[in-house]
Amino acid sequence: MNFGRGPSVVLNVGGTRYSFSREVLKDFPLRRVSRLHGCLSEQDVLEVCDDYDRERNEYFFDRHSEAFGFIMLYVRHGHLRFVPHMCELSFYNEMIYWGLEGSHLDYCCQRRLDDRMSETCTYYAAEEPPGKMGGVPEGKGRRPPGAEGGKWLERMRRTFEEPTSSVAAQVLATVSILFVIVSMVVLCASTLPEWRAPENRSMEEQSRYTAESVREPSGIIEAICIGWFTAECIVRFIVSKDKCEFVRRPLNIIDLLAITPYYISVLMTVFTGENSQLQRAGVTLRVLRMMRIFWVIKLARHFIGLQTLGLTLKRCYREMVMLLVFICVAMAIFSALSQLLENGLDLGTKNKDYASIPAACWWVIISMTTVGYGDMCPITVPGRILGGICVVSGIVLLALPITFIYHSFVQCYHELKFRSARYSRSLSAEFLN
């Protein structure tokens, strides 16, 4: 801790005191408490707690003392449960204040929280600095130098990142959705035989970005869409707070994957010529051009459903890995047994579809997922019995992680829904003002 004196500090939460050493605060599991270690001045301390006593080096938090006691039990023993006779949402609010999430709760309490949030459609988010959500700043003093520029950048950032934050953001999001839809329609129509027949051109010629193709209606529409997406991406990069974090975001990476193929194709045409061997092959350019399908994922910026899916996959990667491990283990077992029963044993009837274990893996995966294309199937009695066991095992194994994924999906949905409602309230205030 860079502020205060003494070998230890005292946390006073609702009248209950807790004493800790300075080194313990550095890596404290509660994010709000660990922030005290990096405070440089009393002003920084008061941003974290409600009051501070310099003489006794005591920090005051006007929060629920009994709830904090249960949170301290989690810090010591690793189990977090609801306080008896306390509202689940109120306790969850205390958790958010101290820097915990719903995933830290024990499973039984997580289900209670999900049910309560589903009934009330409520989500408590972490506290944010004043004025970040577009509210009126507290105080009427003179604004510091650069405040106007910072406010303008923040407004631009919210306009491009949060479609429901303002009227301009909604208009911008609508235009962006229209460009995505138009681009996808042109991409799909360009693969129709009727689209290429009047021009009597091959697929290789279709993939080139020549001067003639750019002047065609499809080329003009594609260039306009690419120009819009490029300008949008550049502006969002300029107004972003952390440029490195901007580049690492999945949606921004998808934007780059969707935009760069067009410029790569144009540069290849300019530098290699229209009659080069690379252009005649056309395979590379067709692959690059088809990468525009990633533009569909841009719709995730404007629809809570797609955002919920992405956030759920991000938070449930352990469960997804566990599901893949289950499938791989079952695939190895059933593919080896099916190859042995159908082709490996000398039973008079050899099934050529099961000539190898890798070939049998395809049958196992379509059986476990209950797809059943019918392109290969067991013909021996032991093989059919094994097939039935494989199908039943696939249903059970796929159903095991579903509960965890569902819980995370519900939590992510409420979180994003509450966030969208917050910006909608900001939009309503803008209309009123």
ABEGO torsion letter per residue (X at the ends): XABEBEABBBBBBGGBBBBBBAAAAAABABAAAAAAAABABAAAAAAABABBBAAAGBBBBBBBAAAAAAAAAAAAAGBBBBBBGBBAAAAAAAAAAAGBBAAABBAAAAAAAAAAAAAAGBBBBBBBBBGAAGBBBBEABBBBBGAAAAAAAAAAAAAAABAAABAAAAAAAAAAAAAAAAAAAAAAAAABAAAAAAAGBBAAAAABBBAAAAABAAAAAAAAAAAAAAAAAAAAAAABABAAAAAABAAAAAAAAAAAAAAAAAAAAAAAEAABAAAAAGAAAAAAAAAAAAAAAAAAAABAAAAAAAAAAAAAAAAAAAAAAAAAAAAAAAAAAAAAAAAABBAGBBBAAAABAAAAAAAAAAAAAGAGAGABBBABAAAAAAAAAAAAAAAAAAAAAAAAAAAAAAAAAAAAAAAAAAAAAAAAAAAAX
